[in-house]
Amino acid sequence: MFEFLIWIILVVATVVPMLKLLPHFGINKNWAFACIISPAVIVLLWMMAMKLQEMERR
């Protein structure tokens, strides 16, 4: 039970910032809920990095 609570805290600590950051990169904020699955965090961070590179070129 304790591990589940830790997992919930980590998910909330990841989803809430993603909800605020994703719209700035032109990604639908609902994708933040994919962060419930750990590999999705890596994918979203990669997408944000690619968008940031694109924005810097302009």
BANUFI-870882 format. One record per residue (C-alpha): x, y, z; chain. Coordinates in pm, 1 decimal. Each point is the difference from the previous one (the first is absolute). Layout:
<atoms>
@u=X	v=Y	w=Z	mol=A
...
</atoms>
This chain:
<atoms>
@u=0.0	v=0.0	w=0.0	mol=A
@u=285.5	v=238.8	w=82.9	mol=A
@u=156.8	v=-49.8	w=-344.5	mol=A
@u=-330.3	v=89.9	w=-163.3	mol=A
@u=-13.9	v=329.1	w=190.9	mol=A
@u=353.8	v=84.0	w=-106.8	mol=A
@u=-94.1	v=-78.7	w=-360.7	mol=A
@u=-307.7	v=227.0	w=22.8	mol=A
@u=212.5	v=284.6	w=139.1	mol=A
@u=253.6	v=-39.4	w=-282.1	mol=A
@u=-274.4	v=-7.9	w=-263.5	mol=A
@u=-159.4	v=316.9	w=136.1	mol=A
@u=342.3	v=166.4	w=20.9	mol=A
@u=48.8	v=-78.7	w=-369.4	mol=A
@u=-348.8	v=57.3	w=-143.5	mol=A
@u=-65.7	v=341.7	w=155.6	mol=A
@u=310.4	v=171.7	w=-147.5	mol=A
@u=-60.7	v=-171.0	w=-334.7	mol=A
@u=-355.9	v=137.0	w=-3.6	mol=A
@u=147.1	v=348.4	w=18.4	mol=A
@u=298.5	v=-49.2	w=-231.5	mol=A
@u=-142.2	v=-193.6	w=-293.7	mol=A
@u=-227.1	v=278.1	w=-136.2	mol=A
@u=304.9	v=230.7	w=-27.1	mol=A
@u=152.0	v=-249.7	w=-240.7	mol=A
@u=-315.4	v=-39.4	w=-208.8	mol=A
@u=-84.4	v=-342.8	w=141.6	mol=A
@u=-347.4	v=-76.4	w=131.2	mol=A
@u=8.1	v=17.1	w=380.4	mol=A
@u=-199.1	v=-322.5	w=30.1	mol=A
@u=313.7	v=-189.2	w=-105.7	mol=A
@u=129.9	v=73.3	w=351.2	mol=A
@u=-216.0	v=-284.5	w=127.2	mol=A
@u=214.7	v=-238.5	w=-203.7	mol=A
@u=266.8	v=64.7	w=265.2	mol=A
@u=-174.3	v=-259.7	w=211.6	mol=A
@u=209.4	v=-240.8	w=-205.9	mol=A
@u=369.1	v=69.9	w=59.8	mol=A
@u=127.6	v=-29.7	w=-360.6	mol=A
@u=-250.1	v=265.5	w=-106.5	mol=A
@u=189.2	v=257.0	w=207.5	mol=A
@u=312.2	v=-61.7	w=-207.1	mol=A
@u=-196.9	v=25.1	w=-325.2	mol=A
@u=-168.2	v=326.2	w=101.8	mol=A
@u=329.8	v=150.3	w=113.9	mol=A
@u=153.9	v=-96.1	w=-334.0	mol=A
@u=-291.4	v=160.8	w=-187.1	mol=A
@u=36.2	v=316.6	w=207.3	mol=A
@u=373.7	v=11.7	w=-73.0	mol=A
@u=-62.1	v=-33.0	w=-374.2	mol=A
@u=-260.0	v=280.0	w=11.3	mol=A
@u=241.5	v=217.5	w=198.1	mol=A
@u=271.2	v=-50.2	w=-262.8	mol=A
@u=-252.8	v=92.4	w=-268.9	mol=A
@u=-103.4	v=312.5	w=191.5	mol=A
@u=364.5	v=107.0	w=46.8	mol=A
@u=66.4	v=-15.9	w=-373.3	mol=A
@u=-264.6	v=264.5	w=-67.5	mol=A
</atoms>
